[in-house]
Amino acid sequence: MMTKRKQVKSNQQTTERVAKVTALEEQVIRMRKGLSAPVELVLEHKAGNNIELKAKLDAIERRVLEAAGARTSSTKSKIVSALRRKNR
């Protein structure tokens, strides 16, 4: 059985290791484990200081999000419903 002191030390070591994980390593871990990113996470742009490119990327992102939210496919709904009934 782990004593309180050992447990605290173990938690501190784990926290230190997690703090050293790079953004790329975090993405790989999330993909492998199927973990979602926090809702408040803001994705970084690779546009650098190019204002025009940032504006274009923002416009593309807005269009994609609008299109993805507006879609309702009857075929997809039927497939999801059938799978849900099958798994009951």
Residue frames relative to the residue before (quaternion, step in Angstrom):
aa qw qx qy qz dx dy dz
M 1.0000 0.0000 0.0000 0.0000 0.00 0.00 0.00
M 0.4165 -0.7283 0.4944 0.2274 3.56 -0.91 0.96
T 0.3918 -0.7098 0.5326 0.2429 3.56 -0.91 0.90
K 0.6819 -0.4969 0.3464 0.4100 3.54 -1.26 0.38
R 0.6542 0.5230 -0.3123 0.4483 3.58 0.97 -0.89
K 0.6658 0.4934 -0.3013 0.4717 3.60 0.95 -0.88
Q 0.6410 0.5318 -0.3247 0.4482 3.55 1.01 -0.82
V 0.6494 0.5086 -0.3147 0.4697 3.60 0.95 -0.86
K 0.6507 0.5089 -0.3114 0.4698 3.59 0.95 -0.88
S 0.6441 0.5212 -0.3152 0.4627 3.58 0.99 -0.85
N 0.6545 0.5082 -0.3071 0.4679 3.60 0.97 -0.85
Q 0.6439 0.5163 -0.3216 0.4641 3.58 1.00 -0.78
Q 0.6471 0.5121 -0.3205 0.4650 3.59 0.97 -0.82
T 0.6444 0.5160 -0.3209 0.4643 3.56 0.95 -0.85
T 0.6498 0.5149 -0.3136 0.4630 3.59 0.93 -0.89
E 0.6487 0.5134 -0.3191 0.4623 3.59 0.97 -0.82
R 0.6545 0.5071 -0.3180 0.4620 3.59 0.96 -0.82
V 0.6541 0.5122 -0.3116 0.4613 3.57 0.96 -0.88
A 0.6439 0.5357 -0.3226 0.4409 3.59 1.01 -0.77
K 0.6879 0.4894 -0.2784 0.4580 3.61 1.16 -0.52
V 0.4870 0.6652 -0.4354 0.3615 3.61 1.26 -0.05
T 0.3894 -0.7168 0.5283 0.2354 3.58 -0.88 0.95
A 0.6774 -0.4847 0.3573 0.4226 3.57 -1.27 0.27
L 0.6513 0.5115 -0.3153 0.4635 3.59 0.98 -0.82
E 0.6476 0.5079 -0.3167 0.4715 3.59 0.97 -0.84
E 0.6300 0.5305 -0.3338 0.4585 3.58 1.02 -0.77
Q 0.6437 0.5220 -0.3186 0.4601 3.58 0.97 -0.86
V 0.6549 0.5099 -0.3141 0.4609 3.58 0.93 -0.89
I 0.6538 0.5048 -0.3156 0.4670 3.59 0.92 -0.86
R 0.6570 0.5102 -0.3127 0.4587 3.58 0.93 -0.88
M 0.6619 0.4985 -0.3134 0.4639 3.61 0.96 -0.83
R 0.6842 0.4965 -0.2934 0.4465 3.60 0.87 -0.92
K 0.7528 0.3861 -0.1988 0.4947 3.56 1.00 -0.85
G 0.4433 -0.7135 0.4424 0.3140 3.59 1.25 -0.13
L 0.3929 0.7213 -0.4773 0.3124 3.58 1.12 0.62
S 0.3551 -0.7273 0.5406 0.2293 3.55 -0.99 0.76
A 0.5163 -0.6189 0.4925 0.3283 3.52 -1.23 0.46
P 0.6138 -0.5422 0.4039 0.4076 3.60 -1.14 0.45
V 0.5946 -0.6004 0.4040 0.3503 3.57 -1.07 0.74
E 0.7115 0.4659 -0.2638 0.4552 3.58 0.98 -0.79
L 0.4207 0.7174 -0.4613 0.3092 3.60 1.26 0.04
V 0.1855 -0.7626 0.6125 0.0940 3.56 -0.87 0.99
L 0.3572 -0.7405 0.5314 0.2043 3.54 -0.73 1.08
E 0.4063 -0.7164 0.5089 0.2504 3.54 -0.95 0.84
H 0.3650 -0.7096 0.5608 0.2209 3.54 -1.15 0.68
K 0.3520 -0.7342 0.5442 0.2023 3.55 -1.10 0.70
A 0.3994 0.7471 -0.4504 0.2820 3.59 1.21 0.44
G 0.3586 -0.7394 0.4996 0.2741 3.57 1.18 -0.33
N 0.7700 -0.3221 0.2525 0.4894 3.59 -0.88 -0.94
N 0.4563 0.6922 -0.4437 0.3402 3.59 1.27 0.13
I 0.3101 -0.7969 0.4953 0.1532 3.57 -0.22 1.32
E 0.6426 0.5290 -0.3253 0.4488 3.60 0.97 -0.82
L 0.6676 0.4967 -0.2990 0.4671 3.56 0.94 -0.90
K 0.6165 0.5374 -0.3419 0.4630 3.60 1.02 -0.76
A 0.6594 0.5101 -0.3060 0.4598 3.58 0.93 -0.91
K 0.6537 0.5066 -0.3112 0.4682 3.59 0.98 -0.85
L 0.6575 0.5057 -0.3104 0.4643 3.59 0.95 -0.86
D 0.6398 0.5196 -0.3213 0.4664 3.59 1.00 -0.79
A 0.6530 0.5117 -0.3090 0.4650 3.59 0.98 -0.86
I 0.6453 0.5107 -0.3149 0.4730 3.58 0.97 -0.86
E 0.6577 0.5154 -0.3089 0.4543 3.56 0.92 -0.93
R 0.6445 0.5248 -0.3166 0.4571 3.59 0.97 -0.85
R 0.6647 0.5015 -0.3039 0.4630 3.60 0.93 -0.91
V 0.6523 0.5148 -0.3165 0.4575 3.58 0.96 -0.86
L 0.6734 0.4925 -0.3010 0.4618 3.59 0.89 -0.90
E 0.6408 0.5141 -0.3233 0.4696 3.59 1.01 -0.77
A 0.6743 0.4934 -0.2918 0.4655 3.58 0.93 -0.90
A 0.6684 0.5022 -0.3051 0.4560 3.59 0.95 -0.82
G 0.6824 0.4892 -0.2909 0.4587 3.58 1.02 -0.73
A 0.6982 0.4983 -0.2688 0.4381 3.57 1.06 -0.69
R 0.5786 0.6257 -0.3756 0.3642 3.60 1.16 -0.41
T 0.0764 0.7365 -0.6710 0.0377 3.48 -1.09 0.85
S 0.0951 -0.8092 0.5798 0.0087 3.52 -0.44 1.23
S 0.4178 -0.7106 0.5056 0.2546 3.58 -0.75 1.02
T 0.6196 0.5415 -0.3420 0.4539 3.58 1.07 -0.72
K 0.6589 0.4989 -0.3066 0.4721 3.56 0.92 -0.90
S 0.6416 0.5281 -0.3225 0.4533 3.58 0.96 -0.83
K 0.6495 0.5120 -0.3139 0.4664 3.59 0.99 -0.81
I 0.6496 0.5133 -0.3151 0.4640 3.59 0.96 -0.85
V 0.6645 0.4986 -0.3040 0.4663 3.58 0.89 -0.92
S 0.6494 0.5152 -0.3152 0.4621 3.60 0.95 -0.84
A 0.6591 0.5066 -0.3071 0.4633 3.58 0.93 -0.88
L 0.6617 0.4964 -0.3077 0.4701 3.58 0.95 -0.81
R 0.6383 0.5164 -0.3317 0.4646 3.58 1.01 -0.74
R 0.6535 0.4972 -0.3176 0.4742 3.61 0.97 -0.82
K 0.6509 0.5341 -0.3125 0.4398 3.56 0.99 -0.82
N 0.7206 0.4529 -0.2403 0.4667 3.58 1.02 -0.81
R 0.5118 0.6515 -0.4264 0.3630 3.63 1.20 0.01
